[in-house]
Amino acid sequence: MPTAVELGAGEKEVLALAIQRPGSLVVLDDRLARSHAEALRLTVTGTLGILLRAKSEGLLPRIAPVLGKFDRLGFRLSSKTRIAVLKRASE
């Protein structure tokens, strides 16, 4: 496992809090931080996972417009991932 020194302060804090609260859902988008969380056997999701869950629970009618807003805000998302998320959301 990579060293925790490579993580940002925010990711370190999220992991520390999750360790103190067993059963917590950890929200991380950074690949390195997610690998640390998984190595610690924490339950992990990311922003896209939250969007998919919100849609499946009827809290969000469509994901595509949100992804468009994310683009304008500089949220990095590969076209392959975008297609997969929209397919999973039936959009």
Biopython code that builds the backbone (N, CA, C, O; Angstrom):
import numpy as np
from Bio.PDB.StructureBuilder import StructureBuilder

atoms = [
    (1, "MET", "N", (0.855, -1.185, 0.000)),
    (1, "MET", "CA", (0.000, 0.000, 0.000)),
    (1, "MET", "C", (0.893, 1.238, 0.000)),
    (1, "MET", "O", (1.881, 1.282, 0.733)),
    (2, "PRO", "N", (0.563, 2.245, -0.810)),
    (2, "PRO", "CA", (1.340, 3.484, -0.806)),
    (2, "PRO", "C", (1.284, 4.150, 0.564)),
    (2, "PRO", "O", (0.382, 3.888, 1.360)),
    (3, "THR", "N", (2.239, 4.998, 0.820)),
    (3, "THR", "CA", (2.264, 5.658, 2.125)),
    (3, "THR", "C", (1.204, 6.754, 2.205)),
    (3, "THR", "O", (0.862, 7.382, 1.204)),
    (4, "ALA", "N", (0.699, 6.967, 3.398)),
    (4, "ALA", "CA", (-0.332, 7.985, 3.630)),
    (4, "ALA", "C", (0.210, 9.388, 3.397)),
    (4, "ALA", "O", (-0.565, 10.331, 3.233)),
    (5, "VAL", "N", (1.532, 9.536, 3.380)),
    (5, "VAL", "CA", (2.130, 10.846, 3.157)),
    (5, "VAL", "C", (1.716, 11.389, 1.789)),
    (5, "VAL", "O", (1.658, 12.604, 1.601)),
    (6, "GLU", "N", (1.432, 10.512, 0.842)),
    (6, "GLU", "CA", (1.066, 10.918, -0.508)),
    (6, "GLU", "C", (-0.359, 11.472, -0.590)),
    (6, "GLU", "O", (-0.738, 12.047, -1.611)),
    (7, "LEU", "N", (-1.138, 11.309, 0.458)),
    (7, "LEU", "CA", (-2.517, 11.784, 0.471)),
    (7, "LEU", "C", (-2.581, 13.243, 0.913)),
    (7, "LEU", "O", (-1.707, 13.731, 1.630)),
    (8, "GLY", "N", (-3.636, 13.927, 0.469)),
    (8, "GLY", "CA", (-3.872, 15.289, 0.924)),
    (8, "GLY", "C", (-4.442, 15.296, 2.330)),
    (8, "GLY", "O", (-4.871, 14.262, 2.843)),
    (9, "ALA", "N", (-4.444, 16.450, 2.941)),
    (9, "ALA", "CA", (-4.944, 16.584, 4.312)),
    (9, "ALA", "C", (-6.411, 16.171, 4.411)),
    (9, "ALA", "O", (-6.811, 15.527, 5.381)),
    (10, "GLY", "N", (-7.207, 16.536, 3.418)),
    (10, "GLY", "CA", (-8.632, 16.191, 3.435)),
    (10, "GLY", "C", (-8.860, 14.695, 3.379)),
    (10, "GLY", "O", (-9.677, 14.159, 4.128)),
    (11, "GLU", "N", (-8.143, 14.017, 2.494)),
    (11, "GLU", "CA", (-8.286, 12.565, 2.387)),
    (11, "GLU", "C", (-7.843, 11.871, 3.670)),
    (11, "GLU", "O", (-8.481, 10.921, 4.123)),
    (12, "LYS", "N", (-6.745, 12.352, 4.251)),
    (12, "LYS", "CA", (-6.269, 11.769, 5.511)),
    (12, "LYS", "C", (-7.323, 11.909, 6.601)),
    (12, "LYS", "O", (-7.554, 10.977, 7.372)),
    (13, "GLU", "N", (-7.958, 13.068, 6.663)),
    (13, "GLU", "CA", (-8.981, 13.311, 7.682)),
    (13, "GLU", "C", (-10.197, 12.421, 7.467)),
    (13, "GLU", "O", (-10.742, 11.875, 8.427)),
    (14, "VAL", "N", (-10.626, 12.270, 6.223)),
    (14, "VAL", "CA", (-11.764, 11.394, 5.919)),
    (14, "VAL", "C", (-11.462, 9.972, 6.377)),
    (14, "VAL", "O", (-12.301, 9.335, 7.016)),
    (15, "LEU", "N", (-10.286, 9.476, 6.060)),
    (15, "LEU", "CA", (-9.920, 8.114, 6.456)),
    (15, "LEU", "C", (-9.844, 7.974, 7.974)),
    (15, "LEU", "O", (-10.308, 6.979, 8.531)),
    (16, "ALA", "N", (-9.266, 8.960, 8.640)),
    (16, "ALA", "CA", (-9.157, 8.911, 10.105)),
    (16, "ALA", "C", (-10.543, 8.875, 10.744)),
    (16, "ALA", "O", (-10.781, 8.100, 11.670)),
    (17, "LEU", "N", (-11.455, 9.710, 10.252)),
    (17, "LEU", "CA", (-12.819, 9.718, 10.801)),
    (17, "LEU", "C", (-13.536, 8.399, 10.541)),
    (17, "LEU", "O", (-14.238, 7.885, 11.412)),
    (18, "ALA", "N", (-13.357, 7.856, 9.349)),
    (18, "ALA", "CA", (-14.031, 6.596, 9.010)),
    (18, "ALA", "C", (-13.529, 5.451, 9.876)),
    (18, "ALA", "O", (-14.307, 4.574, 10.254)),
    (19, "ILE", "N", (-12.240, 5.448, 10.194)),
    (19, "ILE", "CA", (-11.691, 4.410, 11.061)),
    (19, "ILE", "C", (-12.313, 4.501, 12.452)),
    (19, "ILE", "O", (-12.568, 3.482, 13.095)),
    (20, "GLN", "N", (-12.555, 5.731, 12.912)),
    (20, "GLN", "CA", (-13.147, 5.941, 14.237)),
    (20, "GLN", "C", (-14.639, 5.600, 14.272)),
    (20, "GLN", "O", (-15.197, 5.360, 15.343)),
    (21, "ARG", "N", (-15.280, 5.578, 13.106)),
    (21, "ARG", "CA", (-16.717, 5.309, 13.022)),
    (21, "ARG", "C", (-16.962, 4.107, 12.115)),
    (21, "ARG", "O", (-17.284, 4.275, 10.938)),
    (22, "PRO", "N", (-16.814, 2.902, 12.651)),
    (22, "PRO", "CA", (-17.021, 1.700, 11.839)),
    (22, "PRO", "C", (-18.402, 1.708, 11.169)),
    (22, "PRO", "O", (-19.398, 2.135, 11.754)),
    (23, "GLY", "N", (-18.424, 1.229, 9.944)),
    (23, "GLY", "CA", (-19.675, 1.185, 9.202)),
    (23, "GLY", "C", (-19.967, 2.438, 8.404)),
    (23, "GLY", "O", (-20.980, 2.510, 7.708)),
    (24, "SER", "N", (-19.090, 3.429, 8.498)),
    (24, "SER", "CA", (-19.276, 4.679, 7.756)),
    (24, "SER", "C", (-19.094, 4.448, 6.264)),
    (24, "SER", "O", (-18.348, 3.564, 5.843)),
    (25, "LEU", "N", (-19.784, 5.252, 5.478)),
    (25, "LEU", "CA", (-19.578, 5.271, 4.038)),
    (25, "LEU", "C", (-18.578, 6.385, 3.747)),
    (25, "LEU", "O", (-18.810, 7.541, 4.100)),
    (26, "VAL", "N", (-17.473, 6.036, 3.107)),
    (26, "VAL", "CA", (-16.414, 6.986, 2.808)),
    (26, "VAL", "C", (-16.602, 7.482, 1.374)),
    (26, "VAL", "O", (-16.681, 6.683, 0.441)),
    (27, "VAL", "N", (-16.671, 8.798, 1.205)),
    (27, "VAL", "CA", (-16.844, 9.392, -0.125)),
    (27, "VAL", "C", (-15.513, 9.976, -0.573)),
    (27, "VAL", "O", (-15.042, 10.981, -0.041)),
    (28, "LEU", "N", (-14.922, 9.323, -1.564)),
    (28, "LEU", "CA", (-13.630, 9.744, -2.099)),
    (28, "LEU", "C", (-13.622, 9.557, -3.608)),
    (28, "LEU", "O", (-14.110, 8.546, -4.112)),
    (29, "ASP", "N", (-13.078, 10.516, -4.324)),
    (29, "ASP", "CA", (-12.932, 10.384, -5.771)),
    (29, "ASP", "C", (-11.490, 10.107, -6.181)),
    (29, "ASP", "O", (-11.250, 9.530, -7.241)),
    (30, "ASP", "N", (-10.552, 10.502, -5.374)),
    (30, "ASP", "CA", (-9.142, 10.316, -5.681)),
    (30, "ASP", "C", (-8.770, 8.833, -5.647)),
    (30, "ASP", "O", (-9.038, 8.141, -4.666)),
    (31, "ARG", "N", (-8.151, 8.354, -6.725)),
    (31, "ARG", "CA", (-7.828, 6.920, -6.851)),
    (31, "ARG", "C", (-6.920, 6.433, -5.725)),
    (31, "ARG", "O", (-7.149, 5.360, -5.167)),
    (32, "LEU", "N", (-5.894, 7.208, -5.388)),
    (32, "LEU", "CA", (-4.976, 6.801, -4.334)),
    (32, "LEU", "C", (-5.690, 6.731, -2.980)),
    (32, "LEU", "O", (-5.493, 5.788, -2.215)),
    (33, "ALA", "N", (-6.508, 7.721, -2.699)),
    (33, "ALA", "CA", (-7.246, 7.731, -1.437)),
    (33, "ALA", "C", (-8.211, 6.550, -1.371)),
    (33, "ALA", "O", (-8.367, 5.934, -0.317)),
    (34, "ARG", "N", (-8.858, 6.235, -2.491)),
    (34, "ARG", "CA", (-9.769, 5.084, -2.529)),
    (34, "ARG", "C", (-9.014, 3.786, -2.261)),
    (34, "ARG", "O", (-9.521, 2.904, -1.568)),
    (35, "SER", "N", (-7.806, 3.667, -2.805)),
    (35, "SER", "CA", (-7.036, 2.436, -2.577)),
    (35, "SER", "C", (-6.657, 2.307, -1.104)),
    (35, "SER", "O", (-6.641, 1.201, -0.564)),
    (36, "HIS", "N", (-6.356, 3.417, -0.456)),
    (36, "HIS", "CA", (-6.085, 3.393, 0.985)),
    (36, "HIS", "C", (-7.340, 2.951, 1.749)),
    (36, "HIS", "O", (-7.264, 2.109, 2.644)),
    (37, "ALA", "N", (-8.482, 3.521, 1.391)),
    (37, "ALA", "CA", (-9.732, 3.175, 2.072)),
    (37, "ALA", "C", (-10.051, 1.694, 1.897)),
    (37, "ALA", "O", (-10.460, 1.024, 2.846)),
    (38, "GLU", "N", (-9.863, 1.193, 0.694)),
    (38, "GLU", "CA", (-10.136, -0.223, 0.438)),
    (38, "GLU", "C", (-9.171, -1.116, 1.208)),
    (38, "GLU", "O", (-9.568, -2.164, 1.717)),
    (39, "ALA", "N", (-7.903, -0.707, 1.298)),
    (39, "ALA", "CA", (-6.921, -1.469, 2.069)),
    (39, "ALA", "C", (-7.291, -1.504, 3.549)),
    (39, "ALA", "O", (-6.978, -2.459, 4.259)),
    (40, "LEU", "N", (-7.960, -0.452, 3.998)),
    (40, "LEU", "CA", (-8.420, -0.389, 5.394)),
    (40, "LEU", "C", (-9.785, -1.058, 5.566)),
    (40, "LEU", "O", (-10.357, -1.050, 6.656)),
    (41, "ARG", "N", (-10.293, -1.630, 4.490)),
    (41, "ARG", "CA", (-11.585, -2.332, 4.469)),
    (41, "ARG", "C", (-12.754, -1.418, 4.818)),
    (41, "ARG", "O", (-13.685, -1.807, 5.524)),
    (42, "LEU", "N", (-12.680, -0.202, 4.308)),
    (42, "LEU", "CA", (-13.760, 0.762, 4.502)),
    (42, "LEU", "C", (-14.698, 0.689, 3.295)),
    (42, "LEU", "O", (-14.273, 0.338, 2.194)),
    (43, "THR", "N", (-15.949, 1.017, 3.500)),
    (43, "THR", "CA", (-16.918, 1.060, 2.413)),
    (43, "THR", "C", (-16.756, 2.392, 1.699)),
    (43, "THR", "O", (-16.852, 3.453, 2.317)),
    (44, "VAL", "N", (-16.508, 2.333, 0.387)),
    (44, "VAL", "CA", (-16.162, 3.531, -0.377)),
    (44, "VAL", "C", (-17.135, 3.758, -1.527)),
    (44, "VAL", "O", (-17.582, 2.810, -2.173)),
    (45, "THR", "N", (-17.452, 5.004, -1.770)),
    (45, "THR", "CA", (-18.147, 5.418, -2.978)),
    (45, "THR", "C", (-17.540, 6.743, -3.403)),
    (45, "THR", "O", (-16.724, 7.331, -2.694)),
    (46, "GLY", "N", (-17.953, 7.195, -4.564)),
    (46, "GLY", "CA", (-17.481, 8.481, -5.057)),
    (46, "GLY", "C", (-18.655, 9.360, -5.437)),
    (46, "GLY", "O", (-19.812, 8.999, -5.223)),
    (47, "THR", "N", (-18.354, 10.487, -5.987)),
    (47, "THR", "CA", (-19.390, 11.428, -6.397)),
    (47, "THR", "C", (-20.373, 10.785, -7.368)),
    (47, "THR", "O", (-21.584, 10.967, -7.245)),
    (48, "LEU", "N", (-19.853, 10.037, -8.330)),
    (48, "LEU", "CA", (-20.724, 9.403, -9.316)),
    (48, "LEU", "C", (-21.613, 8.340, -8.675)),
    (48, "LEU", "O", (-22.767, 8.173, -9.067)),
    (49, "GLY", "N", (-21.085, 7.639, -7.711)),
    (49, "GLY", "CA", (-21.885, 6.658, -6.978)),
    (49, "GLY", "C", (-23.027, 7.313, -6.224)),
    (49, "GLY", "O", (-24.126, 6.764, -6.146)),
    (50, "ILE", "N", (-22.767, 8.478, -5.675)),
    (50, "ILE", "CA", (-23.809, 9.222, -4.971)),
    (50, "ILE", "C", (-24.889, 9.663, -5.954)),
    (50, "ILE", "O", (-26.079, 9.578, -5.651)),
    (51, "LEU", "N", (-24.478, 10.131, -7.126)),
    (51, "LEU", "CA", (-25.456, 10.532, -8.135)),
    (51, "LEU", "C", (-26.322, 9.355, -8.584)),
    (51, "LEU", "O", (-27.537, 9.491, -8.722)),
    (52, "LEU", "N", (-25.698, 8.214, -8.809)),
    (52, "LEU", "CA", (-26.456, 7.029, -9.217)),
    (52, "LEU", "C", (-27.449, 6.603, -8.135)),
    (52, "LEU", "O", (-28.585, 6.235, -8.435)),
    (53, "ARG", "N", (-27.023, 6.656, -6.908)),
    (53, "ARG", "CA", (-27.923, 6.293, -5.809)),
    (53, "ARG", "C", (-29.078, 7.290, -5.690)),
    (53, "ARG", "O", (-30.223, 6.895, -5.468)),
    (54, "ALA", "N", (-28.776, 8.569, -5.837)),
    (54, "ALA", "CA", (-29.814, 9.601, -5.765)),
    (54, "ALA", "C", (-30.854, 9.381, -6.860)),
    (54, "ALA", "O", (-32.054, 9.528, -6.625)),
    (55, "LYS", "N", (-30.390, 9.028, -8.055)),
    (55, "LYS", "CA", (-31.341, 8.780, -9.140)),
    (55, "LYS", "C", (-32.170, 7.536, -8.852)),
    (55, "LYS", "O", (-33.384, 7.544, -9.054)),
    (56, "SER", "N", (-31.534, 6.475, -8.387)),
    (56, "SER", "CA", (-32.270, 5.231, -8.125)),
    (56, "SER", "C", (-33.292, 5.395, -7.009)),
    (56, "SER", "O", (-34.288, 4.673, -6.961)),
    (57, "GLU", "N", (-33.045, 6.341, -6.114)),
    (57, "GLU", "CA", (-33.989, 6.591, -5.019)),
    (57, "GLU", "C", (-34.995, 7.688, -5.349)),
    (57, "GLU", "O", (-35.787, 8.088, -4.496)),
    (58, "GLY", "N", (-34.961, 8.177, -6.598)),
    (58, "GLY", "CA", (-35.925, 9.178, -7.031)),
    (58, "GLY", "C", (-35.635, 10.588, -6.559)),
    (58, "GLY", "O", (-36.503, 11.458, -6.633)),
    (59, "LEU", "N", (-34.436, 10.822, -6.077)),
    (59, "LEU", "CA", (-34.064, 12.146, -5.586)),
    (59, "LEU", "C", (-33.491, 13.035, -6.690)),
    (59, "LEU", "O", (-33.393, 14.252, -6.532)),
    (60, "LEU", "N", (-33.120, 12.423, -7.795)),
    (60, "LEU", "CA", (-32.516, 13.136, -8.913)),
    (60, "LEU", "C", (-33.130, 12.573, -10.192)),
    (60, "LEU", "O", (-32.985, 11.383, -10.473)),
    (61, "PRO", "N", (-33.818, 13.418, -10.978)),
    (61, "PRO", "CA", (-34.491, 12.890, -12.167)),
    (61, "PRO", "C", (-33.532, 12.445, -13.269)),
    (61, "PRO", "O", (-33.792, 11.454, -13.950)),
    (62, "ARG", "N", (-32.423, 13.172, -13.451)),
    (62, "ARG", "CA", (-31.460, 12.846, -14.503)),
    (62, "ARG", "C", (-30.047, 13.193, -14.044)),
    (62, "ARG", "O", (-29.831, 14.178, -13.337)),
    (63, "ILE", "N", (-29.098, 12.370, -14.456)),
    (63, "ILE", "CA", (-27.700, 12.588, -14.098)),
    (63, "ILE", "C", (-26.974, 13.429, -15.151)),
    (63, "ILE", "O", (-26.069, 14.190, -14.810)),
    (64, "ALA", "N", (-27.353, 13.303, -16.407)),
    (64, "ALA", "CA", (-26.647, 13.988, -17.491)),
    (64, "ALA", "C", (-26.501, 15.497, -17.259)),
    (64, "ALA", "O", (-25.406, 16.027, -17.450)),
    (65, "PRO", "N", (-27.561, 16.207, -16.855)),
    (65, "PRO", "CA", (-27.388, 17.651, -16.622)),
    (65, "PRO", "C", (-26.388, 17.961, -15.503)),
    (65, "PRO", "O", (-25.681, 18.968, -15.555)),
    (66, "VAL", "N", (-26.336, 17.105, -14.512)),
    (66, "VAL", "CA", (-25.381, 17.304, -13.409)),
    (66, "VAL", "C", (-23.954, 17.121, -13.930)),
    (66, "VAL", "O", (-23.050, 17.874, -13.567)),
    (67, "LEU", "N", (-23.763, 16.116, -14.781)),
    (67, "LEU", "CA", (-22.432, 15.905, -15.359)),
    (67, "LEU", "C", (-22.015, 17.092, -16.224)),
    (67, "LEU", "O", (-20.839, 17.451, -16.268)),
    (68, "GLY", "N", (-22.986, 17.701, -16.911)),
    (68, "GLY", "CA", (-22.692, 18.907, -17.685)),
    (68, "GLY", "C", (-22.212, 20.042, -16.790)),
    (68, "GLY", "O", (-21.276, 20.764, -17.133)),
    (69, "LYS", "N", (-22.860, 20.191, -15.648)),
    (69, "LYS", "CA", (-22.425, 21.223, -14.690)),
    (69, "LYS", "C", (-21.039, 20.899, -14.148)),
    (69, "LYS", "O", (-20.208, 21.790, -13.974)),
    (70, "PHE", "N", (-20.799, 19.626, -13.884)),
    (70, "PHE", "CA", (-19.479, 19.222, -13.410)),
    (70, "PHE", "C", (-18.408, 19.592, -14.429)),
    (70, "PHE", "O", (-17.334, 20.065, -14.055)),
    (71, "ASP", "N", (-18.695, 19.377, -15.737)),
    (71, "ASP", "CA", (-17.738, 19.743, -16.787)),
    (71, "ASP", "C", (-17.364, 21.215, -16.680)),
    (71, "ASP", "O", (-16.191, 21.581, -16.744)),
    (72, "ARG", "N", (-18.375, 22.041, -16.516)),
    (72, "ARG", "CA", (-18.137, 23.491, -16.449)),
    (72, "ARG", "C", (-17.360, 23.883, -15.192)),
    (72, "ARG", "O", (-16.708, 24.927, -15.165)),
    (73, "LEU", "N", (-17.428, 23.056, -14.161)),
    (73, "LEU", "CA", (-16.697, 23.337, -12.927)),
    (73, "LEU", "C", (-15.298, 22.722, -12.911)),
    (73, "LEU", "O", (-14.538, 22.914, -11.962)),
    (74, "GLY", "N", (-14.966, 21.981, -13.971)),
    (74, "GLY", "CA", (-13.637, 21.392, -14.050)),
    (74, "GLY", "C", (-13.505, 20.014, -13.431)),
    (74, "GLY", "O", (-12.387, 19.544, -13.220)),
    (75, "PHE", "N", (-14.619, 19.351, -13.133)),
    (75, "PHE", "CA", (-14.588, 17.988, -12.597)),
    (75, "PHE", "C", (-14.090, 17.073, -13.707)),
    (75, "PHE", "O", (-14.713, 16.990, -14.765)),
    (76, "ARG", "N", (-12.987, 16.392, -13.481)),
    (76, "ARG", "CA", (-12.393, 15.534, -14.516)),
    (76, "ARG", "C", (-13.113, 14.198, -14.580)),
    (76, "ARG", "O", (-13.243, 13.488, -13.582)),
    (77, "LEU", "N", (-13.580, 13.874, -15.789)),
    (77, "LEU", "CA", (-14.312, 12.634, -15.998)),
    (77, "LEU", "C", (-14.029, 12.158, -17.417)),
    (77, "LEU", "O", (-14.267, 12.884, -18.382)),
    (78, "SER", "N", (-13.525, 10.951, -17.538)),
    (78, "SER", "CA", (-13.232, 10.440, -18.875)),
    (78, "SER", "C", (-14.535, 10.165, -19.618)),
    (78, "SER", "O", (-15.576, 9.928, -19.005)),
    (79, "SER", "N", (-14.463, 10.200, -20.937)),
    (79, "SER", "CA", (-15.665, 9.924, -21.727)),
    (79, "SER", "C", (-16.131, 8.491, -21.508)),
    (79, "SER", "O", (-17.333, 8.223, -21.528)),
    (80, "LYS", "N", (-15.201, 7.572, -21.299)),
    (80, "LYS", "CA", (-15.550, 6.167, -21.034)),
    (80, "LYS", "C", (-16.356, 6.051, -19.736)),
    (80, "LYS", "O", (-17.355, 5.333, -19.680)),
    (81, "THR", "N", (-15.919, 6.755, -18.712)),
    (81, "THR", "CA", (-16.633, 6.727, -17.429)),
    (81, "THR", "C", (-17.992, 7.395, -17.558)),
    (81, "THR", "O", (-18.983, 6.898, -17.023)),
    (82, "ARG", "N", (-18.045, 8.514, -18.261)),
    (82, "ARG", "CA", (-19.312, 9.219, -18.471)),
    (82, "ARG", "C", (-20.333, 8.305, -19.144)),
    (82, "ARG", "O", (-21.484, 8.220, -18.715)),
    (83, "ILE", "N", (-19.899, 7.626, -20.199)),
    (83, "ILE", "CA", (-20.793, 6.716, -20.925)),
    (83, "ILE", "C", (-21.272, 5.594, -20.017)),
    (83, "ILE", "O", (-22.452, 5.244, -20.028)),
    (84, "ALA", "N", (-20.360, 5.028, -19.231)),
    (84, "ALA", "CA", (-20.727, 3.933, -18.329)),
    (84, "ALA", "C", (-21.734, 4.381, -17.274)),
    (84, "ALA", "O", (-22.685, 3.658, -16.975)),
    (85, "VAL", "N", (-21.529, 5.561, -16.716)),
    (85, "VAL", "CA", (-22.449, 6.080, -15.686)),
    (85, "VAL", "C", (-23.813, 6.348, -16.282)),
    (85, "VAL", "O", (-24.828, 5.975, -15.695)),
    (86, "LEU", "N", (-23.856, 6.985, -17.433)),
    (86, "LEU", "CA", (-25.139, 7.285, -18.066)),
    (86, "LEU", "C", (-25.866, 6.005, -18.483)),
    (86, "LEU", "O", (-27.092, 5.929, -18.402)),
    (87, "LYS", "N", (-25.107, 5.004, -18.927)),
    (87, "LYS", "CA", (-25.720, 3.712, -19.269)),
    (87, "LYS", "C", (-26.318, 3.069, -18.024)),
    (87, "LYS", "O", (-27.443, 2.570, -18.043)),
    (88, "ARG", "N", (-25.555, 3.090, -16.956)),
    (88, "ARG", "CA", (-26.038, 2.499, -15.699)),
    (88, "ARG", "C", (-27.278, 3.232, -15.178)),
    (88, "ARG", "O", (-28.140, 2.636, -14.531)),
    (89, "ALA", "N", (-27.350, 4.526, -15.470)),
    (89, "ALA", "CA", (-28.502, 5.342, -15.045)),
    (89, "ALA", "C", (-29.651, 5.267, -16.054)),
    (89, "ALA", "O", (-30.686, 5.912, -15.881)),
    (90, "SER", "N", (-29.454, 4.471, -17.112)),
    (90, "SER", "CA", (-30.459, 4.353, -18.188)),
    (90, "SER", "C", (-30.742, 5.686, -18.856)),
    (90, "SER", "O", (-31.894, 6.029, -19.120)),
    (91, "GLU", "N", (-29.692, 6.428, -19.125)),
    (91, "GLU", "CA", (-29.825, 7.727, -19.811)),
    (91, "GLU", "C", (-29.058, 7.699, -21.112)),
    (91, "GLU", "O", (-29.041, 8.692, -21.840)),
]
sb = StructureBuilder()
sb.init_structure("model")
sb.init_model(0)
sb.init_chain("A")
sb.init_seg("    ")
for serial, (resi, resn, name, xyz) in enumerate(atoms, 1):
    if name == "N":
        sb.init_residue(resn, " ", resi, " ")
    sb.init_atom(name, np.array(xyz, "f"), 0.0, 1.0, " ", f" {name:<3s}", serial, name[0])
structure = sb.get_structure()
